Amino acid sequence: MNTATLLNCLIIMVVCAYGIAFFGGYLKQAKTSPAFVWVKNKHSKAPKILELIFIFVFAYKAAELLKNLLF
């Protein structure tokens, strides 16, 4: 497996994990962020939709990483 491909997958997975934690409301920063509070008040489903998008991207990259490591 190429080092650049491995690094690409890992960086995207870390960003997605942070996005899942932020938009899921698990981080303290999300609860105090004015932009997050505004989006949540304006469109109550937007944070959950963004969280789901990050979950799907994380799962896709994890599967790609496993495929490249195993085969």
Secondary structure, DSSP 8 states (H G I E B T S, - for coil): --HHHHHHHHHHHHHHHHHHHHHTT-SHHHHH-HHHHHHHHH-TTHHHHHHHHHHHHHHHHHHHHHHHHH-
